[in-house]
């Protein structure tokens, strides 16, 4: 009873709490606050408080994809689309950061400046291009009329925005460049670096000469190095995962479908009155080219066109994932004769030379008795042309190995040459045709692609089905049940290459959303396959575990010890041999000469890249044996025999101007890279793309 009494006594209190709570919720709903919480942020990102909207992100991405389509005539692949999305995102982030910095620096473009850019003495090219007369002057009346026309208001708003952005960035660049001027002293130093020369004799002691038996690396040394250099093994967020894949590559049915399409189009091409318009309207994957071609300029897969009559079309031929036909538009007699050939290449070594020659002679006999040269080439030839039956198309004498030229061009059509020895190979040629006919042709090409509504849809359904059962019964178990190959991968944020998969921005974008292990992703569609991925481990940013880098550390320590052993040995030898010749003789080496080495170079002929050696050579006095110099790949002892120091008084005005400009560009580029990275690190960037599943 005590509990019931307490409940009855507290009923009024609970009632009023409910009324107040209901009133609060009603008020929040009325103000839209609940909607705001449920919907999440209204922008994709905020950079220093400035929003990036979905509209401008999509517009920027679409601009790049449309430009790609206009330039290539093809829609961008999934990976290309992901690349453009990443580029658009990075650009918008950078633009907001720069805008914030310009605001801090007080860089702005006034309305008067905009007016000057549009209607001033020299209007901006963006404006002037629309109002320039044939004599190069600006039509002021037309310009003013365009400004005053109400229907042009949206256009002028857009132009003003672009001009304001461009002008403000010009001011920013000018501000940066003004603080990075190149002094006369810097130009003189550059002249000295480029024109000062040194010649020296030297003895080289390569680090690689140290016997591996002398190198011992202990676990204690590895652990100590790791503790002292953990920052060298920093790794960004990473993911280990396992996956199965479902191919999106075309099937035999897809190839047959494309063949049938091209065969049907070939019939229409034969009767087309305007070939260029027909090729474009039929969406050929190869552009129309109506110029004259000699036989060797006709691609091998269209070689049959030279044996057709005007208006006739070749049979479809598959090549490099494409199917092509060609219509003969026009022909004429040329001045040079070309030979169409097929080739079989049989490689040999000294051990099997006679055996290979016997095989070559047998092939010639079989072809002469009626066997298919192309089929034999596909099975036996070691040449890259084997997959197309050895077809080379029409060739010139110079296209053939020297040993085969006379034989091939003197042989009759429809004959096969005897085996020809050339560079550890026996070559056999079939003479298919000989022609001096030049042609104009119309080529139609269609790419063999998987049918999106059949092949790809079926594979995607299969991937979805696998994922559902893998979620219920286990990823490994379901892969085994379906006899699918279970593969593993490893990805690190902002590292383009994904171990086990290759380069894929699409997959990387999906992995970035994963924050915990044992996450099963929805099927990920790449350009050539569909992946079902299970993330097995998520590694947060930080040093890689010692176990993963132990071998790398051991190699580093071995290199260090190899270097130190060589330097110590060289110092000991030098202490007992005061001349370069004696030093070289003591270790069985030769004194080498490096002549006229420029101060600006980093390499020495015969020794490779050795900047420390070059720098030391200019620092040592002439005719004196140096101390031991530790280079990148070897230790050195040198004697400088001649130094030529450049005379700064010989600097010309042209050199001064060119060098000033070059150094200024280098300075500006280096500064901007560091400056922009610093601004990015300091920027307050809020990324809300996860709310939009991007």
TORSESE-877733 format. One line per 2 residues: number of its first residue (from 1); their letters; for each residue x negated, z negated, y negated of C-alpha. Coordinates in steps of 0.001 Angstrom, whole numbers, plus 500000, padded with zeros to 6 digits. Layout:
residues N
NUM> A> X Z Y | ...
//
This chain:
residues 694
1> XX> 500000 500000 500000 | 497156 499300 497592
3> XX> 496020 502932 497674 | 499558 504255 497066
5> XX> 500041 501878 494136 | 496818 503062 492523
7> XX> 497880 506716 492955 | 501300 506035 491422
9> XX> 499743 504184 488486 | 497275 507030 487809
11> XX> 499888 509806 488033 | 500516 509825 484257
13> XX> 496805 510066 483546 | 496350 512945 486008
15> XX> 499399 514670 484536 | 498001 514567 480998
17> XX> 494574 515738 482196 | 496224 518739 483828
19> XX> 498146 519526 480631 | 494968 519355 478538
21> XX> 493030 521467 481035 | 495804 524074 481099
23> XX> 495856 524162 477297 | 492094 524624 477159
25> XX> 492203 527472 479660 | 495067 529094 477737
27> XX> 493081 528910 474530 | 489941 530372 476130
29> XX> 491953 533194 477635 | 493541 533904 474264
31> XX> 490135 534208 472594 | 488714 536410 475387
33> XX> 486023 533905 476284 | 486958 533924 479971
35> XX> 486829 537709 480031 | 483384 537592 478483
37> XX> 482154 535184 481147 | 483701 537209 483975
39> XX> 482477 540558 482673 | 478957 539384 481913
41> XX> 476817 540791 479050 | 478052 543826 477147
43> XX> 474629 545483 476992 | 472055 546472 479609
45> XX> 469322 544529 477851 | 468350 542705 474681
47> XX> 464899 543054 473187 | 464114 540512 470481
49> XX> 467866 540232 469955 | 468441 543996 469699
51> XX> 470810 545379 472372 | 470277 548407 474601
53> XX> 473672 549782 475537 | 474657 551524 478743
55> XX> 475747 554520 476668 | 472332 555176 475132
57> XX> 470557 554505 478439 | 472784 557004 480234
59> XX> 472441 559507 477392 | 468633 559305 477518
61> XX> 468593 559657 481312 | 471015 562584 481217
63> XX> 468895 564289 478563 | 465909 564285 480938
65> XX> 467896 565401 483984 | 469552 568218 482040
67> XX> 466192 569368 480706 | 464804 569389 484247
69> XX> 467762 571446 485447 | 467357 573943 482603
71> XX> 463641 574356 483331 | 463846 574595 487126
73> XX> 467379 575821 487748 | 467833 572971 490248
75> XX> 469389 569534 490112 | 466817 566723 490185
77> XX> 466244 564991 493513 | 467129 561325 494003
79> XX> 463499 560376 493399 | 463297 562507 490254
81> XX> 466506 560901 488999 | 465015 557440 489631
83> XX> 461858 558508 487766 | 463872 559624 484736
85> XX> 465898 556414 484783 | 462695 554383 484757
87> XX> 461216 556520 481979 | 464385 556186 479866
89> XX> 464393 552421 480373 | 460716 551982 479448
91> XX> 461142 554171 476351 | 464173 552262 475070
93> XX> 462430 548921 475608 | 459346 550177 473756
95> XX> 461425 551595 470904 | 463149 548238 470377
97> XX> 459812 546433 470428 | 458333 548825 467861
99> XX> 461459 548556 465696 | 461076 544769 465695
101> XX> 457426 545018 464727 | 458157 547474 461909
103> XX> 460757 545086 460586 | 458160 542290 460594
105> XX> 455669 544531 458788 | 458280 545553 456217
107> XX> 458095 549225 457162 | 461288 550997 456182
109> XX> 462538 554360 454953 | 464564 554320 451737
111> XX> 467569 556512 450963 | 465517 558252 448256
113> XX> 462914 559210 450859 | 465637 560656 453091
115> XX> 467033 562689 450201 | 463536 564033 449513
117> XX> 463111 564969 453185 | 466385 566907 453162
119> XX> 466673 568426 449682 | 463191 567971 448228
121> XX> 460655 570628 447289 | 459591 570968 450941
123> XX> 462511 570033 453210 | 461640 568691 456629
125> XX> 461263 571481 459260 | 464230 569990 461135
127> XX> 466366 570913 458117 | 464509 573931 456732
129> XX> 464776 575927 459978 | 468516 576441 459394
131> XX> 468276 577505 455752 | 465106 579613 455503
133> XX> 465425 583183 454195 | 463427 586110 455571
135> XX> 460918 585723 452722 | 460244 582104 453762
137> XX> 462066 580418 450861 | 464850 577878 451347
139> XX> 468423 578948 450535 | 469328 575986 448324
141> XX> 472957 577039 447845 | 473549 577284 451602
143> XX> 471842 573915 452119 | 473978 572212 449474
145> XX> 477156 573787 450864 | 476300 572507 454329
147> XX> 475721 569008 452946 | 479044 568945 451115
149> XX> 481133 570365 454006 | 483167 567438 455461
151> XX> 483084 568874 458987 | 479261 568572 458974
153> XX> 479262 564816 458321 | 478586 563799 461970
155> XX> 475717 566311 462138 | 474097 564979 458953
157> XX> 474445 561399 460171 | 472538 562388 463315
159> XX> 469870 564264 461329 | 469405 561340 458945
161> XX> 468990 558958 461890 | 466337 561183 463480
163> XX> 464493 561669 460180 | 464547 557936 459459
165> XX> 463119 557140 462917 | 460448 559834 462664
167> XX> 459387 558888 459150 | 459216 555181 459958
169> XX> 456963 555872 462927 | 454751 558091 460770
171> XX> 454388 555153 458390 | 453538 552836 461277
173> XX> 450880 555232 462574 | 449428 555573 459089
175> XX> 449344 551765 458811 | 447474 551479 462119
177> XX> 445047 554305 461336 | 444243 552820 457927
179> XX> 442852 549724 459632 | 440811 551729 462146
181> XX> 438631 553871 459902 | 435414 555230 461375
183> XX> 432356 554276 459318 | 429300 556448 458624
185> XX> 427271 553961 460650 | 429453 554562 463714
187> XX> 428976 558318 463360 | 425206 557879 463158
189> XX> 425228 555646 466246 | 427225 558276 468129
191> XX> 424740 560971 467043 | 421868 558829 468289
193> XX> 423617 558262 471647 | 424305 561951 472144
195> XX> 420913 563277 471083 | 418299 560638 471995
197> XX> 416406 561480 475192 | 414232 559554 477618
199> XX> 412024 560651 480517 | 410822 558171 483099
201> XX> 409269 557858 486539 | 410968 555489 488960
203> XX> 411071 554045 492441 | 414514 553468 493933
205> XX> 415348 550672 496409 | 418909 551302 497699
207> XX> 421025 548289 498603 | 422326 550144 501657
209> XX> 418864 549952 503276 | 419341 546251 504088
211> XX> 419814 545676 507822 | 423277 544310 508669
213> XX> 421571 541688 510873 | 420191 540084 507692
215> XX> 423691 539536 506312 | 425577 536418 507360
217> XX> 428783 535286 505680 | 430235 531898 506614
219> XX> 433841 530692 506448 | 432725 528122 503903
221> XX> 431383 530859 501612 | 434614 532842 501940
223> XX> 436700 529750 501116 | 434497 528894 498152
225> XX> 434700 532436 496756 | 438477 532438 497144
227> XX> 438841 529112 495295 | 436644 530323 492438
229> XX> 438235 533766 492136 | 441909 533277 492927
231> XX> 442830 535211 489782 | 441236 538354 491284
233> XX> 443797 538312 494073 | 446888 537988 491888
235> XX> 449792 539955 493279 | 453159 540675 491681
237> XX> 456454 540007 493442 | 456285 541568 496909
239> XX> 458530 542212 499887 | 457906 542578 503602
241> XX> 460627 544422 505418 | 461591 546236 508584
243> XX> 463674 549369 508662 | 465146 552199 510663
245> XX> 465652 555686 509302 | 468180 558460 509670
247> XX> 466912 561949 508863 | 468449 564112 506156
249> XX> 466394 567139 507161 | 468301 570335 507921
251> XX> 469495 570825 511503 | 469565 574029 513521
253> XX> 473187 574383 512465 | 472142 574147 508794
255> XX> 469542 576900 509296 | 472116 579119 510971
257> XX> 474569 578484 508149 | 471998 579493 505511
259> XX> 471053 582594 507520 | 474716 583607 507631
261> XX> 475106 582998 503881 | 472017 585065 503042
263> XX> 473080 587834 505431 | 476478 587988 503690
265> XX> 474868 587977 500240 | 472486 590738 501364
267> XX> 475476 592977 501966 | 476785 592267 498465
269> XX> 473309 592785 496979 | 473134 596260 498530
271> XX> 476179 597381 496509 | 475448 595403 493309
273> XX> 475215 597573 490180 | 473199 595087 488125
275> XX> 470686 593346 490380 | 469369 590801 487877
277> XX> 472869 589566 486992 | 473830 589433 490665
279> XX> 470716 587416 491614 | 471409 584907 488825
281> XX> 475142 584611 489514 | 474511 584092 493238
283> XX> 472225 581134 492338 | 469078 582440 493982
285> XX> 466337 579834 494436 | 463792 582476 493349
287> XX> 464111 584078 489879 | 464626 587797 489420
289> XX> 461491 589877 488787 | 461952 593594 488300
291> XX> 458378 594670 487637 | 456311 597081 489701
293> XX> 454399 595660 492673 | 451703 597244 494799
295> XX> 451967 596547 498560 | 449545 593595 498500
297> XX> 451620 591930 495761 | 454747 591989 497937
299> XX> 455089 588663 499783 | 454499 588908 503536
301> XX> 458090 587943 504327 | 459382 590908 502295
303> XX> 456871 593461 503608 | 459612 595392 505445
305> XX> 460970 596520 502062 | 458237 599177 501855
307> XX> 459742 600949 504847 | 463289 601050 503420
309> XX> 465138 603597 501349 | 466226 602895 497759
311> XX> 469252 600564 497738 | 468621 599204 501235
313> XX> 468090 595488 501898 | 465714 593778 504353
315> XX> 466871 591466 507126 | 466755 587708 506305
317> XX> 463353 586108 506947 | 462693 582350 507079
319> XX> 459574 581063 505315 | 458500 577653 504027
321> XX> 461990 576179 504227 | 463598 579218 502565
323> XX> 465431 582346 503695 | 464843 585544 501709
325> XX> 465928 589177 501548 | 464887 591974 499200
327> XX> 466553 595150 497961 | 464416 598174 497175
329> XX> 465305 599227 493617 | 462744 601958 493039
331> XX> 459496 603284 494514 | 456593 605490 493452
333> XX> 453291 606649 494870 | 450263 604551 493914
335> XX> 446558 605329 493870 | 445376 602732 496439
337> XX> 446226 602497 500128 | 446921 599108 501695
339> XX> 447161 598103 505348 | 449777 595776 506819
341> XX> 448293 593655 509595 | 448971 590726 511896
343> XX> 446100 588476 512962 | 445117 586195 515845
345> XX> 442181 583804 515346 | 440481 582203 518365
347> XX> 437852 579595 517447 | 434887 578945 519736
349> XX> 431717 576883 520081 | 428564 577572 522053
351> XX> 429991 575918 525154 | 433171 578025 525372
353> XX> 432176 581241 523612 | 432283 583442 526711
355> XX> 435539 581875 527881 | 437116 582501 524442
357> XX> 435929 586128 524424 | 437547 586642 527833
359> XX> 440812 585204 526474 | 440612 587515 523436
361> XX> 440140 590578 525625 | 443042 589504 527820
363> XX> 445294 589198 524736 | 444365 592728 523628
365> XX> 445199 594018 527119 | 448564 592216 527186
367> XX> 449601 593594 523783 | 448577 597106 524794
369> XX> 450780 596679 527883 | 453819 595800 525799
371> XX> 453685 592028 525183 | 454674 590800 521698
373> XX> 451685 590326 519393 | 453706 587905 517234
375> XX> 454707 585701 520165 | 451145 585542 521465
377> XX> 449871 584709 517951 | 452389 581877 517618
379> XX> 451084 580297 520845 | 447351 581054 520779
381> XX> 446152 581620 517194 | 444261 578871 515391
383> XX> 445094 580445 512018 | 447641 579002 509556
385> XX> 449607 582248 509968 | 450359 581475 513631
387> XX> 453751 579966 512792 | 454845 583331 511350
389> XX> 453491 585413 514197 | 450151 586099 512509
391> XX> 451797 588134 509712 | 449466 588751 506742
393> XX> 451509 591439 504997 | 449715 594268 503202
395> XX> 446058 593544 502472 | 443075 595097 500717
397> XX> 439650 595438 502284 | 438463 592443 500240
399> XX> 441219 590240 501716 | 439596 590483 505166
401> XX> 436355 588987 506526 | 433485 591410 505972
403> XX> 433009 591914 509730 | 436621 593142 510087
405> XX> 437032 595432 507057 | 435823 598769 508442
407> XX> 437418 598221 511843 | 440858 597391 510423
409> XX> 440970 600116 507771 | 439721 602796 510181
411> XX> 442154 601863 512986 | 445346 603853 513536
413> XX> 448795 602364 512860 | 450451 600684 515889
415> XX> 447116 599899 517513 | 445278 596636 518212
417> XX> 441599 596102 517448 | 439069 594823 519956
419> XX> 437964 591203 519349 | 435800 590918 516202
421> XX> 433308 588040 515947 | 433273 586260 512569
423> XX> 432153 582715 511709 | 432613 581096 515138
425> XX> 435913 582898 515678 | 437149 585998 517476
427> XX> 439667 587915 515358 | 442242 590365 516723
429> XX> 444309 592550 514390 | 447481 594528 514938
431> XX> 447808 597465 512515 | 451501 597514 511549
433> XX> 451633 600006 508684 | 449607 601696 505973
435> XX> 451037 602460 502533 | 450211 603355 498944
437> XX> 453831 602960 497764 | 454488 600794 494728
439> XX> 457937 599225 494513 | 460417 597424 492303
441> XX> 462589 595032 494239 | 465321 592401 493807
443> XX> 464651 589262 495855 | 467336 586761 496792
445> XX> 466251 583399 498218 | 468234 580415 499454
447> XX> 466698 577049 500339 | 467513 575643 503783
449> XX> 469127 572296 503039 | 471191 569869 505049
451> XX> 474919 570243 504483 | 475947 567346 502233
453> XX> 479490 567380 503572 | 478522 567495 507230
455> XX> 474919 566750 508211 | 474177 564179 505489
457> XX> 477646 562609 505602 | 477349 562209 509383
459> XX> 473923 560557 509061 | 475132 558287 506260
461> XX> 478104 557208 508382 | 475694 556511 511222
463> XX> 473536 554376 508914 | 476565 552418 507662
465> XX> 477721 551878 511238 | 474247 550658 512264
467> XX> 474119 548216 509364 | 477467 546676 510228
469> XX> 476502 546048 513850 | 472986 544904 512858
471> XX> 474597 542324 510579 | 476700 541060 513484
473> XX> 474352 541367 516466 | 470868 541328 514941
475> XX> 468709 544014 513339 | 466114 544304 516107
477> XX> 468708 544118 518862 | 470841 546887 517356
479> XX> 467798 549127 516806 | 466823 548678 520468
481> XX> 470398 549326 521634 | 470442 552643 519768
483> XX> 466853 553528 520744 | 465861 553718 517081
485> XX> 462225 553295 516061 | 461803 549971 514272
487> XX> 459242 550300 511474 | 457737 547847 508989
489> XX> 456839 548141 505337 | 455356 546263 502414
491> XX> 456093 546795 498731 | 454716 545252 495554
493> XX> 456507 545398 492225 | 455272 548210 489944
495> XX> 452990 549625 492685 | 454295 553163 493345
497> XX> 453164 553395 496973 | 455190 551493 499571
499> XX> 453370 550914 502849 | 455278 552450 505737
501> XX> 457475 554614 503516 | 455325 556271 500873
503> XX> 456103 556607 497192 | 459749 555829 496433
505> XX> 461209 554521 493195 | 464673 554537 494777
507> XX> 463685 552007 497456 | 461621 549967 495005
509> XX> 464631 549606 492696 | 466679 548221 495584
511> XX> 463934 545817 496700 | 463596 544410 493163
513> XX> 467130 543057 493492 | 466240 541004 496590
515> XX> 465325 537377 495970 | 465506 535870 499453
517> XX> 464370 536702 502974 | 466711 537934 505717
519> XX> 468557 540158 503252 | 470105 543268 504774
521> XX> 470341 546097 502244 | 473075 548667 502081
523> XX> 471831 552086 503337 | 469243 553456 500900
525> XX> 469393 557227 500474 | 466055 558911 499782
527> XX> 465381 562634 499353 | 464726 563338 503038
529> XX> 466124 560320 504884 | 468425 557324 504795
531> XX> 466941 553870 505365 | 468579 550684 506550
533> XX> 466285 547857 505454 | 466075 544175 506309
535> XX> 463807 542146 504035 | 461920 539658 506198
537> XX> 459854 537927 503505 | 459867 537662 499712
539> XX> 456513 536782 498136 | 456658 535507 494572
541> XX> 454036 536464 492009 | 450736 534668 492614
543> XX> 447440 534835 494540 | 447586 536566 497916
545> XX> 447016 534215 500875 | 443419 533736 501982
547> XX> 444189 535217 505403 | 445162 538530 503789
549> XX> 442067 538849 501621 | 439458 537254 503875
551> XX> 438063 540590 505078 | 437933 541889 501488
553> XX> 436045 538766 500370 | 433620 539081 503285
555> XX> 432798 542659 502250 | 432280 541525 498654
557> XX> 429939 538732 499719 | 428032 541107 501998
559> XX> 427545 543496 499068 | 426331 540649 496865
561> XX> 423871 539453 499503 | 422701 543001 500168
563> XX> 422026 543353 496452 | 420211 540020 496161
565> XX> 418033 540640 499224 | 416993 544021 497806
567> XX> 416216 542614 494351 | 414201 539702 495784
569> XX> 412264 542034 498065 | 411530 544419 495176
571> XX> 410309 541555 492969 | 407954 540416 495747
573> XX> 406592 543929 496205 | 406153 544368 492469
575> XX> 404197 541119 492203 | 401562 542499 494584
577> XX> 401568 546125 493379 | 401120 546563 489657
579> XX> 401385 550356 489489 | 404435 552496 490302
581> XX> 402455 554545 492820 | 401212 551442 494629
583> XX> 404728 549991 494691 | 406164 553181 496176
585> XX> 403372 553387 498772 | 403871 549759 499802
587> XX> 407460 550477 500867 | 407042 554052 502087
589> XX> 408861 555587 499121 | 408197 558369 496626
591> XX> 407890 558150 492848 | 410745 560200 491375
593> XX> 411154 561682 487898 | 414199 561626 485620
595> XX> 413749 564057 482732 | 415502 564203 479366
597> XX> 418248 561711 480156 | 420637 561300 477236
599> XX> 421526 557843 475986 | 425225 558736 476229
601> XX> 425105 559522 479945 | 425816 557061 482745
603> XX> 424210 558914 485634 | 420738 559903 486775
605> XX> 420132 563012 488942 | 419384 561933 492501
607> XX> 420656 558390 491942 | 424269 558799 490892
609> XX> 426091 556643 488378 | 423639 554034 487051
611> XX> 424490 553001 483457 | 422286 549877 483614
613> XX> 419291 552039 484530 | 419861 554438 481626
615> XX> 420312 551578 479169 | 417170 549807 480406
617> XX> 415096 553003 480131 | 415784 553221 476406
619> XX> 414906 549529 476018 | 411500 549459 477725
621> XX> 408259 550510 475961 | 406496 553674 477127
623> XX> 403699 553680 479725 | 404481 550151 480952
625> XX> 405810 549132 484375 | 409261 547642 483962
627> XX> 410704 544552 485559 | 413208 545037 488405
629> XX> 416411 546683 487148 | 419616 545898 489046
631> XX> 421713 549065 489201 | 425120 549761 490703
633> XX> 423765 551153 493980 | 420072 550292 494006
635> XX> 417283 548296 492397 | 414786 550235 490261
637> XX> 411333 549890 488823 | 410450 552443 486160
639> XX> 407750 553653 483786 | 409001 555385 480639
641> XX> 406779 558364 479884 | 408546 559793 476812
643> XX> 411279 558775 474366 | 412754 561130 471783
645> XX> 414841 559309 469219 | 417359 561498 467390
647> XX> 416919 561959 463630 | 420107 560872 461842
649> XX> 419116 562908 458775 | 419933 566065 460777
651> XX> 423631 565210 461040 | 425651 568132 459648
653> XX> 428889 567772 457722 | 430758 569643 460466
655> XX> 429464 567220 463098 | 430371 564275 460863
657> XX> 433966 565481 460473 | 434451 566349 464153
659> XX> 432962 563066 465330 | 434949 561029 462828
661> XX> 438150 562641 464058 | 437263 562150 467732
663> XX> 436220 558514 467302 | 439329 557821 465234
665> XX> 441555 559234 467977 | 439748 557166 470614
667> XX> 439981 554032 468485 | 443657 554549 467742
669> XX> 444539 555237 471365 | 442633 552200 472628
671> XX> 444120 549966 469943 | 447660 551165 470567
673> XX> 447388 550531 474297 | 446200 546956 473746
675> XX> 448590 546398 470827 | 451645 547634 472722
677> XX> 450767 545529 475767 | 450483 542476 473537
679> XX> 453819 543235 471902 | 455440 543629 475336
681> XX> 454003 540298 476491 | 455271 538552 473359
683> XX> 458688 540262 473284 | 461821 538408 474315
685> XX> 463319 540823 476861 | 466580 539985 478612
687> XX> 467336 542406 481457 | 471031 542483 482398
689> XX> 470958 545512 484690 | 471756 543316 487696
691> XX> 475264 542806 486301 | 475771 546573 486468
693> XX> 474139 546947 489910 | 471369 549097 488391
//
